[in-house]
């Protein structure tokens, strides 16, 4: 596994997220993305991406709440409001550096995501859809693949 610091440039970072919405049908068989809620804190999720292909898979990451596309819907189907602090974080320029990590076949990457910090959750049942881009073949010259996984959580 290789981890590298890469300087973050806003236009590059924005293009990564814009391409999420423009993604066409892709072969997502390179990886498995799983979501597991903590038993004692169902809004705290552990997300694991595992490379199941023979090719190296590259992952770019900064902060969990900014690395994932996050859609949270109530049982009624209504999208849940984001917290004010998360709205602010999404509007602010993203400076600093990012980490680039490569996964070989069978290797996994895990990250914890606290939905209580990003969304206004009240007691109830929610559908959470997370998205994340990976690069099959590595970030340079590799094929960008958009992963998606959905889980149900219950907030007491």
VEXTI-427097 format. One record per atom (N, C-alpha, C): residue number from 1; chain; atom name; x, y, z. Coordinates in Angstrom, 1 decimal, always signed. Atoms other than C-alpha are relative to their C-alpha. Layout:
<nodes>
NODE/NUM/A/CA/X/Y/Z .
...
</nodes>
This chain:
<nodes>
NODE/1/A/N/+0.8/-1.2/+0.0 .
NODE/1/A/CA/+0.0/+0.0/+0.0 .
NODE/1/A/C/+0.9/+1.2/+0.0 .
NODE/2/A/N/-0.8/-1.2/+0.0 .
NODE/2/A/CA/+1.4/+3.4/-0.9 .
NODE/2/A/C/-0.9/+1.2/+0.3 .
NODE/3/A/N/+0.7/-1.2/-0.3 .
NODE/3/A/CA/+0.3/+6.7/+0.6 .
NODE/3/A/C/+0.9/+1.2/-0.3 .
NODE/4/A/N/-0.7/-1.1/+0.5 .
NODE/4/A/CA/+1.4/+10.0/-0.9 .
NODE/4/A/C/-0.7/+1.3/+0.3 .
NODE/5/A/N/+0.7/-1.3/-0.1 .
NODE/5/A/CA/+0.7/+13.6/-0.1 .
NODE/5/A/C/+0.1/+0.7/-1.4 .
NODE/6/A/N/+0.1/-0.7/+1.2 .
NODE/6/A/CA/-0.5/+15.6/-3.1 .
NODE/6/A/C/-0.6/+1.3/+0.3 .
NODE/7/A/N/+0.6/-1.4/-0.2 .
NODE/7/A/CA/-1.0/+19.4/-3.1 .
NODE/7/A/C/-1.4/+0.0/-0.6 .
NODE/8/A/N/+1.4/-0.1/+0.4 .
NODE/8/A/CA/-4.7/+20.2/-3.5 .
NODE/8/A/C/-0.2/+1.3/-0.8 .
NODE/9/A/N/+0.3/-1.1/+0.8 .
NODE/9/A/CA/-5.7/+22.5/-6.3 .
NODE/9/A/C/-1.5/+0.0/-0.2 .
NODE/10/A/N/+1.4/-0.1/+0.0 .
NODE/10/A/CA/-9.3/+23.7/-6.2 .
NODE/10/A/C/-0.6/-0.4/-1.3 .
NODE/11/A/N/+0.6/+0.4/+1.2 .
NODE/11/A/CA/-10.1/+23.3/-9.9 .
NODE/11/A/C/+0.0/-1.5/-0.2 .
NODE/12/A/N/-0.1/+1.5/+0.1 .
NODE/12/A/CA/-8.8/+19.7/-9.9 .
NODE/12/A/C/-1.0/-0.7/+0.9 .
NODE/13/A/N/+0.8/+0.7/-1.0 .
NODE/13/A/CA/-10.7/+18.8/-6.8 .
NODE/13/A/C/-1.5/+0.2/-0.4 .
NODE/14/A/N/+1.3/-0.2/+0.4 .
NODE/14/A/CA/-13.9/+20.4/-8.1 .
NODE/14/A/C/-0.4/-0.9/-1.2 .
NODE/15/A/N/+0.3/+0.8/+1.2 .
NODE/15/A/CA/-13.6/+18.5/-11.4 .
NODE/15/A/C/-0.3/-1.4/+0.4 .
NODE/16/A/N/+0.2/+1.4/-0.4 .
NODE/16/A/CA/-13.4/+15.2/-9.5 .
NODE/16/A/C/-1.5/-0.1/+0.5 .
NODE/17/A/N/+1.4/+0.1/-0.5 .
NODE/17/A/CA/-16.8/+16.0/-7.8 .
NODE/17/A/C/-1.0/+0.2/-1.1 .
NODE/18/A/N/+0.9/-0.3/+1.1 .
NODE/18/A/CA/-18.4/+17.4/-10.9 .
NODE/18/A/C/-0.2/-1.3/-0.9 .
NODE/19/A/N/+0.1/+1.2/+0.8 .
NODE/19/A/CA/-17.6/+14.2/-12.8 .
NODE/19/A/C/-0.8/-1.1/+0.6 .
NODE/20/A/N/+0.9/+1.0/-0.6 .
NODE/20/A/CA/-19.5/+12.2/-10.2 .
NODE/20/A/C/-1.4/+0.1/-0.6 .
NODE/21/A/N/+1.3/-0.1/+0.5 .
NODE/21/A/CA/-22.7/+13.6/-11.5 .
NODE/21/A/C/-0.1/-0.2/-1.5 .
NODE/22/A/N/+0.0/+0.2/+1.4 .
NODE/22/A/CA/-21.7/+13.2/-15.1 .
NODE/22/A/C/+0.4/-1.5/-0.4 .
NODE/23/A/N/-0.5/+1.4/+0.2 .
NODE/23/A/CA/-20.7/+9.5/-14.7 .
NODE/23/A/C/-1.0/-0.7/-0.8 .
NODE/24/A/N/+0.9/+0.9/+0.8 .
NODE/24/A/CA/-22.1/+7.1/-17.3 .
NODE/24/A/C/+0.1/-1.4/+0.6 .
NODE/25/A/N/+0.0/+1.4/-0.5 .
NODE/25/A/CA/-22.7/+3.4/-16.8 .
NODE/25/A/C/+1.5/-0.5/+0.0 .
NODE/26/A/N/-1.4/+0.4/-0.1 .
NODE/26/A/CA/-19.4/+2.0/-15.6 .
NODE/26/A/C/+0.1/-1.4/+0.6 .
NODE/27/A/N/-0.2/+1.3/-0.6 .
NODE/27/A/CA/-17.9/-1.3/-14.6 .
NODE/27/A/C/+0.6/+0.2/+1.4 .
NODE/28/A/N/-0.3/-0.2/-1.3 .
NODE/28/A/CA/-17.8/-1.2/-10.9 .
NODE/28/A/C/+0.5/-1.2/+0.7 .
NODE/29/A/N/-0.4/+1.3/-0.6 .
NODE/29/A/CA/-16.6/-4.7/-10.4 .
NODE/29/A/C/+1.4/+0.0/+0.6 .
NODE/30/A/N/-1.4/-0.1/-0.5 .
NODE/30/A/CA/-13.1/-3.5/-9.4 .
NODE/30/A/C/-0.1/+0.0/+1.6 .
NODE/31/A/N/+0.0/-0.3/-1.5 .
NODE/31/A/CA/-14.2/-2.8/-5.8 .
NODE/31/A/C/-1.4/-0.3/+0.6 .
NODE/32/A/N/+1.2/+0.2/-0.8 .
NODE/32/A/CA/-16.7/-3.5/-3.1 .
NODE/32/A/C/+0.0/+1.2/+1.0 .
NODE/33/A/N/+0.1/-1.1/-1.0 .
NODE/33/A/CA/-17.9/-0.5/-1.0 .
NODE/33/A/C/-1.1/-0.4/+1.0 .
NODE/34/A/N/+1.0/+0.5/-1.0 .
NODE/34/A/CA/-19.6/-1.5/+2.3 .
NODE/34/A/C/-0.1/+1.1/+1.1 .
NODE/35/A/N/+0.3/-1.0/-1.0 .
NODE/35/A/CA/-21.3/+0.7/+4.9 .
NODE/35/A/C/-0.4/-0.8/+1.3 .
NODE/36/A/N/+0.4/+0.6/-1.3 .
NODE/36/A/CA/-21.6/-0.4/+8.6 .
NODE/36/A/C/-0.2/+1.1/+1.0 .
NODE/37/A/N/+0.2/-1.0/-1.0 .
NODE/37/A/CA/-23.2/+1.7/+11.3 .
NODE/37/A/C/+0.5/-0.6/+1.4 .
NODE/38/A/N/-0.4/+0.4/-1.4 .
NODE/38/A/CA/-21.8/+1.6/+14.9 .
NODE/38/A/C/-1.2/-0.4/+0.8 .
NODE/39/A/N/+1.2/+0.4/-0.8 .
NODE/39/A/CA/-24.1/-0.3/+17.3 .
NODE/39/A/C/-0.4/+1.0/+1.0 .
NODE/40/A/N/+0.3/-1.0/-1.0 .
NODE/40/A/CA/-23.8/+2.4/+19.9 .
NODE/40/A/C/-0.3/+1.4/-0.5 .
NODE/41/A/N/+0.2/-1.4/+0.6 .
NODE/41/A/CA/-24.0/+5.4/+17.5 .
NODE/41/A/C/-0.3/-0.2/-1.5 .
NODE/42/A/N/+0.3/+0.3/+1.4 .
NODE/42/A/CA/-25.9/+4.6/+14.3 .
NODE/42/A/C/+0.2/+1.0/-1.0 .
NODE/43/A/N/-0.3/-1.0/+1.0 .
NODE/43/A/CA/-25.1/+7.9/+12.7 .
NODE/43/A/C/+1.5/+0.0/-0.3 .
NODE/44/A/N/-1.4/+0.1/+0.3 .
NODE/44/A/CA/-21.4/+7.0/+12.9 .
NODE/44/A/C/+0.2/-1.3/-0.9 .
NODE/45/A/N/-0.1/+1.1/+1.0 .
NODE/45/A/CA/-20.6/+4.9/+9.8 .
NODE/45/A/C/+1.5/-0.3/-0.2 .
NODE/46/A/N/-1.4/+0.4/+0.5 .
NODE/46/A/CA/-17.5/+2.9/+8.8 .
NODE/46/A/C/-0.2/-0.4/-1.4 .
NODE/47/A/N/+0.1/+0.3/+1.4 .
NODE/47/A/CA/-17.1/+2.8/+5.1 .
NODE/47/A/C/+1.3/-0.7/-0.4 .
NODE/48/A/N/-1.1/+0.8/+0.4 .
NODE/48/A/CA/-14.8/+0.1/+3.6 .
NODE/48/A/C/+0.0/-0.2/-1.5 .
NODE/49/A/N/-0.1/+0.2/+1.5 .
NODE/49/A/CA/-13.6/+0.0/+0.0 .
NODE/49/A/C/+1.1/-1.1/-0.1 .
NODE/50/A/N/-1.0/+1.1/+0.2 .
NODE/50/A/CA/-11.9/-3.3/-1.0 .
NODE/50/A/C/+0.2/-0.2/-1.5 .
NODE/51/A/N/-0.3/+0.3/+1.4 .
NODE/51/A/CA/-10.1/-3.9/-4.3 .
NODE/51/A/C/-0.1/-1.5/-0.2 .
NODE/52/A/N/+0.2/+1.4/+0.3 .
NODE/52/A/CA/-11.3/-7.2/-5.7 .
NODE/52/A/C/+0.5/-0.3/-1.4 .
NODE/53/A/N/-0.5/+0.2/+1.3 .
NODE/53/A/CA/-9.7/-6.7/-9.1 .
NODE/53/A/C/+1.5/-0.3/+0.0 .
NODE/54/A/N/-1.4/+0.3/+0.1 .
NODE/54/A/CA/-6.2/-7.7/-10.3 .
NODE/54/A/C/+0.8/+1.3/-0.2 .
NODE/55/A/N/-0.7/-1.2/+0.2 .
NODE/55/A/CA/-5.3/-4.1/-11.1 .
NODE/55/A/C/+0.0/+0.8/+1.3 .
NODE/56/A/N/-0.1/-0.9/-1.1 .
NODE/56/A/CA/-4.2/-1.5/-8.6 .
NODE/56/A/C/-1.2/+1.0/-0.1 .
NODE/57/A/N/+1.1/-1.0/-0.1 .
NODE/57/A/CA/-7.0/+0.9/-7.4 .
NODE/57/A/C/+0.5/+1.1/+0.8 .
NODE/58/A/N/-0.5/-1.2/-0.7 .
NODE/58/A/CA/-6.1/+4.5/-6.5 .
NODE/58/A/C/-1.2/+0.7/+0.7 .
NODE/59/A/N/+1.0/-0.8/-0.7 .
NODE/59/A/CA/-8.1/+6.5/-3.9 .
NODE/59/A/C/+0.6/+1.3/+0.4 .
NODE/60/A/N/-0.4/-1.3/-0.4 .
NODE/60/A/CA/-7.8/+10.2/-3.3 .
NODE/60/A/C/-0.9/+0.3/+1.2 .
NODE/61/A/N/+0.8/-0.3/-1.2 .
NODE/61/A/CA/-8.9/+11.4/+0.2 .
NODE/61/A/C/+0.5/+1.2/+0.7 .
NODE/62/A/N/-0.3/-1.2/-0.9 .
NODE/62/A/CA/-9.0/+14.5/+2.4 .
NODE/62/A/C/-0.6/-0.2/+1.3 .
NODE/63/A/N/+0.8/+0.1/-1.2 .
NODE/63/A/CA/-11.7/+14.6/+5.0 .
NODE/63/A/C/-1.2/-0.9/-0.4 .
NODE/64/A/N/+1.1/+0.9/+0.3 .
NODE/64/A/CA/-14.4/+11.9/+5.2 .
NODE/64/A/C/-1.3/+0.7/-0.5 .
NODE/65/A/N/+1.2/-0.6/+0.3 .
NODE/65/A/CA/-17.3/+14.3/+5.1 .
NODE/65/A/C/+0.1/+0.7/-1.4 .
NODE/66/A/N/-0.1/-0.6/+1.3 .
NODE/66/A/CA/-15.9/+15.9/+1.9 .
NODE/66/A/C/+0.4/-1.0/-1.1 .
NODE/67/A/N/-0.5/+1.0/+0.9 .
NODE/67/A/CA/-14.5/+12.7/+0.3 .
NODE/67/A/C/-1.2/-0.7/-0.7 .
NODE/68/A/N/+1.1/+0.7/+0.5 .
NODE/68/A/CA/-17.9/+11.1/-0.1 .
NODE/68/A/C/-1.2/+0.9/-0.4 .
NODE/69/A/N/+1.3/-0.6/+0.3 .
NODE/69/A/CA/-21.0/+12.2/-1.9 .
NODE/69/A/C/-1.0/-0.6/+1.0 .
NODE/70/A/N/+0.9/+0.5/-1.0 .
NODE/70/A/CA/-23.7/+11.9/+0.8 .
NODE/70/A/C/-1.4/+0.4/-0.3 .
NODE/71/A/N/+1.4/-0.3/+0.1 .
NODE/71/A/CA/-27.4/+11.7/+0.3 .
NODE/71/A/C/-0.7/-0.8/+1.2 .
NODE/72/A/N/+0.8/+0.6/-1.1 .
NODE/72/A/CA/-29.6/+11.0/+3.4 .
NODE/72/A/C/-1.4/+0.4/-0.2 .
NODE/73/A/N/+1.4/-0.2/+0.2 .
NODE/73/A/CA/-33.3/+10.5/+3.0 .
NODE/73/A/C/-0.8/-0.6/+1.2 .
NODE/74/A/N/+0.9/+0.5/-1.1 .
NODE/74/A/CA/-36.0/+10.1/+5.7 .
NODE/74/A/C/-0.9/-1.1/-0.6 .
NODE/75/A/N/+0.9/+1.1/+0.4 .
NODE/75/A/CA/-38.5/+7.2/+5.5 .
NODE/75/A/C/-1.0/+0.5/-1.0 .
NODE/76/A/N/+1.0/-0.6/+0.8 .
NODE/76/A/CA/-40.9/+9.6/+3.8 .
NODE/76/A/C/+0.6/+0.3/-1.5 .
NODE/77/A/N/-0.6/-0.3/+1.3 .
NODE/77/A/CA/-38.4/+10.0/+0.9 .
NODE/77/A/C/+0.6/+1.4/-0.1 .
NODE/78/A/N/-0.5/-1.4/+0.0 .
NODE/78/A/CA/-37.6/+13.6/+1.8 .
NODE/78/A/C/+1.5/+0.0/+0.3 .
NODE/79/A/N/-1.4/-0.1/-0.3 .
NODE/79/A/CA/-33.9/+14.5/+1.7 .
NODE/79/A/C/+0.2/+0.8/+1.2 .
NODE/80/A/N/-0.2/-0.7/-1.3 .
NODE/80/A/CA/-32.6/+15.5/+5.1 .
NODE/80/A/C/+0.9/+1.2/-0.2 .
NODE/81/A/N/-0.8/-1.2/+0.1 .
NODE/81/A/CA/-31.2/+19.0/+5.6 .
NODE/81/A/C/+1.4/-0.3/+0.5 .
NODE/82/A/N/-1.4/+0.0/-0.5 .
NODE/82/A/CA/-27.4/+19.4/+6.0 .
NODE/82/A/C/+0.1/+1.0/+1.2 .
NODE/83/A/N/-0.3/-0.9/-1.1 .
NODE/83/A/CA/-26.1/+21.0/+9.2 .
NODE/83/A/C/+0.6/+1.3/-0.5 .
NODE/84/A/N/-0.6/-1.3/+0.4 .
NODE/84/A/CA/-25.1/+24.7/+9.0 .
NODE/84/A/C/+1.5/-0.1/-0.1 .
NODE/85/A/N/-1.4/+0.1/+0.0 .
NODE/85/A/CA/-21.5/+23.8/+9.8 .
NODE/85/A/C/+0.5/-0.8/-1.3 .
NODE/86/A/N/-0.4/+0.8/+1.2 .
NODE/86/A/CA/-21.4/+21.2/+6.9 .
NODE/86/A/C/-0.3/+0.9/-1.2 .
NODE/87/A/N/+0.3/-1.0/+1.1 .
NODE/87/A/CA/-23.0/+23.8/+4.5 .
NODE/87/A/C/+1.2/+0.9/-0.1 .
NODE/88/A/N/-1.2/-0.9/+0.0 .
NODE/88/A/CA/-20.2/+26.2/+5.5 .
NODE/88/A/C/+1.2/-0.7/-0.6 .
NODE/89/A/N/-1.2/+0.8/+0.5 .
NODE/89/A/CA/-17.5/+23.5/+4.9 .
NODE/89/A/C/-0.1/-0.2/-1.5 .
NODE/90/A/N/+0.1/+0.2/+1.4 .
NODE/90/A/CA/-18.9/+22.8/+1.5 .
NODE/90/A/C/+0.2/+1.3/-0.9 .
NODE/91/A/N/-0.2/-1.3/+0.7 .
NODE/91/A/CA/-18.8/+26.5/+0.5 .
NODE/91/A/C/+1.4/+0.5/+0.0 .
NODE/92/A/N/-1.3/-0.6/-0.2 .
NODE/92/A/CA/-15.3/+27.2/+1.8 .
NODE/92/A/C/+1.0/-0.7/-1.0 .
NODE/93/A/N/-1.1/+0.6/+0.9 .
NODE/93/A/CA/-12.2/+26.7/-0.5 .
NODE/93/A/C/+0.7/-1.2/+0.8 .
NODE/94/A/N/-0.7/+1.1/-0.6 .
NODE/94/A/CA/-10.5/+23.4/+0.2 .
NODE/94/A/C/+1.5/+0.1/-0.3 .
NODE/95/A/N/-1.4/-0.2/+0.1 .
NODE/95/A/CA/-6.9/+24.1/+0.8 .
NODE/95/A/C/+0.7/-1.2/+0.6 .
NODE/96/A/N/-0.7/+1.1/-0.6 .
NODE/96/A/CA/-4.1/+21.9/+2.1 .
NODE/96/A/C/+0.4/-1.1/-1.0 .
NODE/97/A/N/-0.4/+1.1/+0.9 .
NODE/97/A/CA/-3.1/+18.5/+0.7 .
NODE/97/A/C/-0.9/-1.1/+0.2 .
NODE/98/A/N/+0.8/+1.2/+0.0 .
NODE/98/A/CA/-4.7/+15.3/-0.1 .
NODE/98/A/C/+0.9/-1.2/+0.1 .
NODE/99/A/N/-0.7/+1.2/+0.0 .
NODE/99/A/CA/-3.6/+11.7/+0.4 .
NODE/99/A/C/-0.4/-0.9/-1.2 .
NODE/100/A/N/+0.3/+0.9/+1.1 .
NODE/100/A/CA/-3.4/+9.3/-2.5 .
NODE/100/A/C/+0.5/-1.4/+0.5 .
NODE/101/A/N/-0.3/+1.4/-0.5 .
NODE/101/A/CA/-3.5/+5.6/-1.6 .
NODE/101/A/C/-0.3/-1.0/-1.1 .
NODE/102/A/N/+0.3/+1.1/+1.0 .
NODE/102/A/CA/-3.2/+2.6/-3.9 .
NODE/102/A/C/-0.2/-1.3/+0.8 .
NODE/103/A/N/+0.3/+1.3/-0.5 .
NODE/103/A/CA/-4.8/-0.7/-3.1 .
NODE/103/A/C/+0.3/-1.1/-1.0 .
NODE/104/A/N/-0.2/+1.2/+0.9 .
NODE/104/A/CA/-3.6/-4.0/-4.5 .
NODE/104/A/C/-1.2/-0.9/+0.2 .
NODE/105/A/N/+1.1/+1.0/-0.2 .
NODE/105/A/CA/-5.9/-7.0/-4.9 .
NODE/105/A/C/-0.1/-0.5/+1.4 .
NODE/106/A/N/+0.2/+0.5/-1.4 .
NODE/106/A/CA/-7.5/-7.9/-1.6 .
NODE/106/A/C/+0.2/+1.1/+1.1 .
NODE/107/A/N/-0.3/-1.0/-1.0 .
NODE/107/A/CA/-6.4/-4.7/+0.2 .
NODE/107/A/C/-1.3/+0.9/+0.1 .
NODE/108/A/N/+1.1/-0.9/-0.3 .
NODE/108/A/CA/-9.0/-2.4/+1.8 .
NODE/108/A/C/+0.4/+1.3/+0.6 .
NODE/109/A/N/-0.2/-1.4/-0.5 .
NODE/109/A/CA/-9.3/+1.2/+2.8 .
NODE/109/A/C/-1.3/+0.3/+0.8 .
NODE/110/A/N/+1.1/-0.3/-0.8 .
NODE/110/A/CA/-11.6/+2.2/+5.7 .
NODE/110/A/C/+0.0/+1.4/+0.5 .
NODE/111/A/N/+0.1/-1.4/-0.5 .
NODE/111/A/CA/-12.9/+5.6/+6.8 .
NODE/111/A/C/-1.3/+0.1/+0.8 .
NODE/112/A/N/+1.2/-0.2/-0.8 .
NODE/112/A/CA/-15.3/+6.7/+9.5 .
NODE/112/A/C/-0.6/+1.3/-0.4 .
NODE/113/A/N/+0.8/-1.2/+0.4 .
NODE/113/A/CA/-18.0/+9.2/+8.7 .
NODE/113/A/C/-1.1/+0.2/+1.0 .
NODE/114/A/N/+1.0/-0.3/-1.0 .
NODE/114/A/CA/-20.2/+10.9/+11.3 .
NODE/114/A/C/-1.1/+0.8/-0.6 .
NODE/115/A/N/+1.2/-0.7/+0.6 .
NODE/115/A/CA/-23.6/+11.8/+9.8 .
NODE/115/A/C/-0.6/+1.0/+0.9 .
NODE/116/A/N/+0.5/-0.9/-1.0 .
NODE/116/A/CA/-24.5/+13.6/+13.0 .
NODE/116/A/C/+0.7/+1.4/-0.2 .
NODE/117/A/N/-0.7/-1.3/+0.3 .
NODE/117/A/CA/-22.0/+16.3/+11.9 .
NODE/117/A/C/-0.4/+0.6/-1.3 .
NODE/118/A/N/+0.3/-0.5/+1.3 .
NODE/118/A/CA/-23.2/+16.6/+8.4 .
NODE/118/A/C/-1.5/+0.2/-0.3 .
NODE/119/A/N/+1.5/-0.1/+0.2 .
NODE/119/A/CA/-27.0/+16.2/+8.6 .
NODE/119/A/C/-0.8/+0.1/+1.2 .
NODE/120/A/N/+0.9/-0.2/-1.1 .
NODE/120/A/CA/-29.8/+17.2/+10.8 .
NODE/120/A/C/-0.9/-1.2/+0.3 .
NODE/121/A/N/+0.7/+1.2/-0.3 .
NODE/121/A/CA/-30.9/+13.8/+12.1 .
NODE/121/A/C/-0.8/+0.0/+1.2 .
NODE/122/A/N/+0.9/+0.1/-1.2 .
NODE/122/A/CA/-33.8/+13.3/+14.4 .
NODE/122/A/C/-0.3/-1.5/+0.1 .
NODE/123/A/N/+0.3/+1.4/-0.1 .
NODE/123/A/CA/-35.1/+9.9/+15.7 .
NODE/123/A/C/-0.8/-0.4/-1.3 .
NODE/124/A/N/+0.7/+0.5/+1.2 .
NODE/124/A/CA/-36.3/+7.8/+12.7 .
NODE/124/A/C/+0.9/-0.9/-0.8 .
NODE/125/A/N/-0.7/+0.9/+0.9 .
NODE/125/A/CA/-35.2/+5.5/+9.9 .
NODE/125/A/C/+0.4/+0.8/-1.2 .
NODE/126/A/N/-0.5/-0.8/+1.1 .
NODE/126/A/CA/-33.0/+6.9/+7.1 .
NODE/126/A/C/+0.7/-1.0/-1.0 .
NODE/127/A/N/-0.8/+0.6/+1.0 .
NODE/127/A/CA/-31.6/+5.7/+3.8 .
NODE/127/A/C/+1.2/+0.9/-0.3 .
NODE/128/A/N/-1.2/-0.7/+0.3 .
NODE/128/A/CA/-28.0/+6.7/+3.3 .
NODE/128/A/C/+0.7/-0.5/-1.2 .
NODE/129/A/N/-0.8/+0.4/+1.2 .
NODE/129/A/CA/-26.3/+6.6/-0.1 .
NODE/129/A/C/+1.3/+0.8/+0.0 .
NODE/130/A/N/-1.4/-0.5/+0.1 .
NODE/130/A/CA/-22.6/+7.2/-0.3 .
NODE/130/A/C/+0.6/-0.3/-1.3 .
NODE/131/A/N/-0.7/+0.2/+1.2 .
NODE/131/A/CA/-20.5/+7.7/-3.4 .
NODE/131/A/C/+1.4/+0.4/+0.2 .
NODE/132/A/N/-1.4/-0.3/-0.1 .
NODE/132/A/CA/-16.8/+7.7/-3.9 .
NODE/132/A/C/+0.7/-0.4/-1.3 .
NODE/133/A/N/-0.7/+0.3/+1.2 .
NODE/133/A/CA/-14.5/+7.8/-6.9 .
NODE/133/A/C/+1.3/-0.8/+0.3 .
NODE/134/A/N/-1.3/+0.7/-0.1 .
NODE/134/A/CA/-11.6/+5.4/-7.4 .
NODE/134/A/C/+0.6/+0.0/-1.4 .
NODE/135/A/N/-0.6/+0.1/+1.3 .
NODE/135/A/CA/-9.1/+5.0/-10.2 .
NODE/135/A/C/+0.6/-1.3/-0.2 .
NODE/136/A/N/-0.5/+1.3/+0.3 .
NODE/136/A/CA/-8.6/+1.6/-11.6 .
NODE/136/A/C/+1.2/+0.1/-0.9 .
NODE/137/A/N/-1.3/-0.2/+0.7 .
NODE/137/A/CA/-5.0/+1.4/-12.8 .
NODE/137/A/C/+0.8/+1.1/+0.6 .
NODE/138/A/N/-0.8/-1.1/-0.6 .
NODE/138/A/CA/-3.9/+4.3/-10.5 .
NODE/138/A/C/-0.6/+1.3/-0.5 .
NODE/139/A/N/+0.5/-1.3/+0.3 .
NODE/139/A/CA/-4.6/+8.0/-10.6 .
NODE/139/A/C/+0.4/+0.5/-1.4 .
NODE/140/A/N/-0.5/-0.5/+1.2 .
NODE/140/A/CA/-2.4/+8.7/-13.6 .
NODE/140/A/C/-0.3/-1.0/-1.1 .
NODE/141/A/N/+0.3/+0.9/+1.1 .
NODE/141/A/CA/-3.9/+7.2/-16.7 .
NODE/141/A/C/-1.0/-1.1/+0.3 .
NODE/142/A/N/+1.0/+1.0/-0.4 .
NODE/142/A/CA/-6.3/+5.0/-14.7 .
NODE/142/A/C/-1.4/+0.4/-0.4 .
NODE/143/A/N/+1.4/-0.2/+0.3 .
NODE/143/A/CA/-10.0/+4.6/-15.4 .
NODE/143/A/C/-0.7/+0.5/+1.3 .
NODE/144/A/N/+0.7/-0.5/-1.2 .
NODE/144/A/CA/-12.1/+6.7/-13.0 .
NODE/144/A/C/-1.3/-0.8/+0.0 .
NODE/145/A/N/+1.2/+0.7/-0.2 .
NODE/145/A/CA/-14.9/+4.6/-11.6 .
NODE/145/A/C/-0.7/+0.5/+1.3 .
NODE/146/A/N/+0.8/-0.6/-1.0 .
NODE/146/A/CA/-17.7/+5.9/-9.5 .
NODE/146/A/C/-0.7/-1.1/+0.8 .
NODE/147/A/N/+0.6/+1.0/-0.9 .
NODE/147/A/CA/-18.7/+3.6/-6.5 .
NODE/147/A/C/-1.2/+0.6/+0.7 .
NODE/148/A/N/+1.1/-0.5/-0.8 .
NODE/148/A/CA/-22.0/+3.8/-4.7 .
NODE/148/A/C/-0.5/-1.2/+0.9 .
NODE/149/A/N/+0.6/+1.0/-0.9 .
NODE/149/A/CA/-23.5/+2.0/-1.7 .
NODE/149/A/C/-1.1/+0.7/+0.8 .
NODE/150/A/N/+1.1/-0.5/-0.8 .
NODE/150/A/CA/-26.7/+2.4/+0.2 .
NODE/150/A/C/-0.2/-0.8/+1.2 .
NODE/151/A/N/+0.3/+0.7/-1.2 .
NODE/151/A/CA/-27.5/+1.5/+3.8 .
NODE/151/A/C/-1.2/+0.7/+0.7 .
NODE/152/A/N/+1.1/-0.6/-0.8 .
NODE/152/A/CA/-30.4/+2.0/+6.2 .
NODE/152/A/C/+0.5/+0.1/+1.4 .
NODE/153/A/N/-0.4/-0.2/-1.4 .
NODE/153/A/CA/-29.8/+3.4/+9.6 .
NODE/153/A/C/-1.3/+0.4/+0.8 .
NODE/154/A/N/+1.1/-0.4/-0.9 .
NODE/154/A/CA/-32.2/+3.9/+12.6 .
NODE/154/A/C/+0.6/+0.8/+1.2 .
NODE/155/A/N/-0.4/-0.9/-1.1 .
NODE/155/A/CA/-31.7/+6.8/+15.0 .
NODE/155/A/C/-1.0/-0.1/+1.1 .
NODE/156/A/N/+1.0/+0.1/-1.1 .
NODE/156/A/CA/-33.3/+6.2/+18.4 .
NODE/156/A/C/-0.4/+1.3/+0.5 .
</nodes>
